[in-house]
Amino acid sequence: MTRSRSAVCIPAALPEICSLELAFVHGKRVLDSLAKYSIMLKLAEIHEISELEVVMVTQRGLQLLDRLAGEGRTAFTSSEVRDDLHLSPSATSNLLSRLVAAGLLNRVAAGRYVIRPLGALGTAASWDDLGSAAAAAFAGHPHRIGFLTALDHHGLLVRPVRAVQAASPYHPRLKSLSGRPLRVIREAAGTVLAGTEPLGPSRIATVERALLDAASRPRLCGGAARLAEALAAARTAPGLADLAGRLDAAPAYRRIGSISAALSLPVGEDLDPLPWRTLVELDPGADRHGGWIDKTWGIAWPFPQSELQEVAEQ
């Protein structure tokens, strides 16, 4: 016999369920019983499952996630759970499936999971908890969420970016994260974390590094138009010249300088031209019509600057 939602009493396991959510979201356990019960009702409502089904997530699984959350670990693998709890592969799979169904976990790739924060239940981790999703994918290897993904994260693009672009010396055997395409660009360990900041358990490119990422690989990042869009939105990028020097990224720096100067963008006011001997193409592979040479920055434009002016003024 199925009990209605209104008839269900506060279960004995509720404090354990809600303390897990509290530990991860707020870092403390201070909600009263009524607030905790409201959290569980909301959890059940989101996933269209009964309160009893939520409680049926085993105590063992809840204790596991509570400990991981307390340690600040938001990403882990099924093999870690299996070894930690001494479970068979089938029992581990069943446990993790229950936690996913209850909205406490998100499966970002085969055998890789992230703990879900309460405010994001029911949504894919790679959209609302990108740092944890990336950490699960790279499994402890150094990596940088960068390029268009980082520009989008910093609010510098008009259109949202679906793909997750990252740099790392390690290449995971994954093609997607929670339905988002994953593109990994190989980069030496010595530079992969330069110009980054924390994003949960991962690292994401700063505004300056994201701009250099996009300028270093125009074809990967949608061409000069996408770079101009980001430069216009950035307004300022202190430290960009120093970072470019550390990374030996002169071609990328010159592309940024040329676009900024041609379009009179504020972000380029503090950028000084570098000596150059060889021209750098602004947008390799772009259709050539009405091109010109920026002799100050040593950049070969394949089209008139007016084409990017429209983008910058959006």
N, C-alpha and C positions, 0 to 999 in steps of 0.2 A: 504494500500500500504506500502510495506516494504522499508525503506530507506537503501541505501548501507552505509557501514561503512565510506567510504571516503566522503559521502555527509552530514554526521551528523555534526552539529555545536556544539560548546562547550555548554553544557546545563547549565541552570541557577543553577541547584542543584550541579554542579561539585565541587565547593569549599567546600560544606558540606561533600561530599563523601571523597574527598582527605584529608580534615583536620582530619577526623577520622583516616585514615591510617597513616597520619603524626604524630598525637598525640600519637598513640600507638607505632610506630616504632622508631621515632626519638625524641619524647617528645617535639616537637616544630613545628610550622607551618610557614615554610619559603620558600616553593617551589613556583616558578612563575607559571602563568597560563598554559604555554606550558608544563612544567614538570608535572603539575597536570593532564592535558589532556592525556599525555602519560601513566600515571599510570592507568587511567580509561580504555584506549585502551588495555593495557596489561591485566587488570582484565577481560575485556570482551573476549579477545583472549583465556585466560586460560580456561574459562568456556564455551566457544563457545556460548555466548549469546550476544545480541546486546547492544550497548551503552545505548539505550533507556530502555532496560530491567534493566540495572544496575541502571539507574536513578530512575526507578519505585520503588526501595526500598524506602519506605516512609520516609519523613523527621522525623517523630516521632521516627522511629527505629534508624536512623542515629544519632539523638540527644541523644538518650538513650545510644548508644554505645560510642559516643564521651564523654559523662559524665563519664561512667564507666572507659574508658581508662584514662581520666584525673585524676580519683581517684586511678588509679593503680589496678583496679579490672579487672582481665582477665577472671575470671570464674563466672558464675551466673546460676540461675535456671529459668525455665519458670514461676514458681509461683511468683518469685521476679519481673519479668517483668509485669506479670498480675496485681499484686498489685500496682506496681509503676505507671503504665500507666492507671490503672482502665479499663482494657480490659476484654472482655469475654474470656473464654478458647479458643474458635474457632478463635477469632481475634488475640489472642496471638500466637497461633500455626501458623496462616497464616503469621504474621509479621516475626516470627523467621525463618520460611521456606524460605521466600524471602531473608532474610539476609544470610542464609546458601547457597542458590542458587547463590547469588552474591559473595560468597567467603569471606564475612566479618565475618562469624561465622563458628564454627565447632561444630557439635553435638557429644559429646563424650559418652553420655549415655542418657537414657530416661529422658527428661526434664532438661538436664544439658548441658551447652554450654560454649565454650571459644571463646574469640575474637581472630581472626586470624591476625598475623603480616603480613605485605605486602610481605615480602620475602618468606613466606611459603604458599601463597595461592595455593589451590589445593592439599595440602598434609594433611594427618591425624594428628590431634593435638597430639595424643599420641606418635607419632614418633618424630616430630620436636619441640613440645612445651610440653614436658612431665610434667613440673611443673604445667602448667595451667590445663592440662587434669586431673592430680591427684587431684588438688585442687577442681575441679568440682565434682569429684567422692566422695571425703571425706567431702565435704560440711561444712568446718570449723572445723572439728574434727582433733586433732593432728595425724600426720602420718609421716612415713619416707619411702621414696623410697629407697629400699635397696637390699641386696642380689645380685643376678646375674644382675639385672637391673642397680644397682649402679656400679658394676664392669664394665659393658659394657659402661656406661656413662663416666667413668674415662679412658676408652681406654685400659683396662687390659685384654680383652678377644679377641681371634682371631675370633671366630664365633659370629655374632651378636645375641642378645637375643630378642626373640619376645615377651615373656610374660612380664607383668609388675608385679614385686614382691614388695610388700610394707608391712610395719608393722604398726599396729594401735590398740588401744583399741576398736575402732569402726569398724564394719564390714558392708560396704555398700552392698545393694542388687543388686550388679552388678557382672556379670561374665566376662565382657570385657570392654575395653576402645578403641573406634574407631577401633574395629576389633582385638585388641590385648588382649589375655587372661589376666585376672586380678586375681592374687593370693594374698590374704591378710592373714598375719600371726598375730595373736592376741598377743599384747604386752602391758604391763602396761604403763600407762601414765607417770609414773616417769622415765622411761628409753627410751621411744620411740624416743625422740628428742636428746638424748645424742650422741655426735659424728656426728653431721649433719651440713650441710651448706645450704644456700638458693638456691633454684632452682625456680625462679619466685615466685609465691605465695605458693610454697610447700617447703619441706625440703628433701634433699637427703643425704644419708650416705657419709661421707668422705671416703677416701681410706682406712683408718684404720678401720672405722666402717664397711665398706662393706666387708673387709677381715674377720673380726670377725663374721659378719653375715653368710658368706659362711662357715666358719669353725665351727660355732655352729650348722648348719643344713646341713651336707654334702649331704644327700640324696636329699634334696630339691634343692640343687645347683649343681647337676651333679657329685657328688662324689669328691674324693681327686684329681682327674686329673684336674678338673676345678679350684680347689683351687690352685694347683701347678702352673697352667698356669697363674693365676692372680698374685701369689707371684713372679714368675719369671719376670713378666712385671713391677711390682711395683718398684723394685729396692730398694726403701726405704719407710719406714712408721713410721716417728717419732711420738712418743706419743702412739704407739700401746699398749705397756705394761701398761702405766697409764690408758688408756681407758679400757683395759681388767679388770684391778683391780676395776675400778669404776662400771663396769657392772657385776662383779662377774662371769667373763667368762673364768675361768681357763681351762676347757676342750678345748674350741676353741683356746685359746692362746697356749696351749700345742701342739695341732695339727699343728698350724702355725710354732711353734718353731721346731718341729720334722721334718717337710717337709723341712724347710729352712736349717736346719743343715745337713740333709741327702743329699740334693742336692747342698749344698754349695752356697746358694742364698744370695746375698748382703742384702736383706731385713731382714735377721735374724741375722746380725752381732751384733746388739745392744740388742738382746733378751737374757735374762738370764733364765735358767731352774728354775721351781718352785718345791718345795718339793711335793712329791706325795705318796699316799698310794694305790690307786686303778688304774689299767690300764684303759686307754681310747681307744676305738677302733678308728683307723684312718678313716676308711670308712665303717661304718655299712652297712651290706647288700651286700658288695662286695664279689665276688668269692674268696675263699681262696686257694692260691697255693704259696708255697714258702714264707710263712709269717715269720715275725721275731719280736722281741721285742726291742724297743728303750728304754733302761733302763734309759737314761739321762732324757728324757721327759715323760717317763711312757706311751708310745703309742704302741698299738698293731697293727702292719702293717699286712694286710692280703696277701700281695704280695711283691715281691722284690722291692727295691727302684729304680731299673733300669726301671721299668714300668713308673714311674713318671719322670725319667730323660729325657726320649724322649720327653715328653710333655713340660718340662721346656726349652728344647733347640730349640723349634720351633721358 
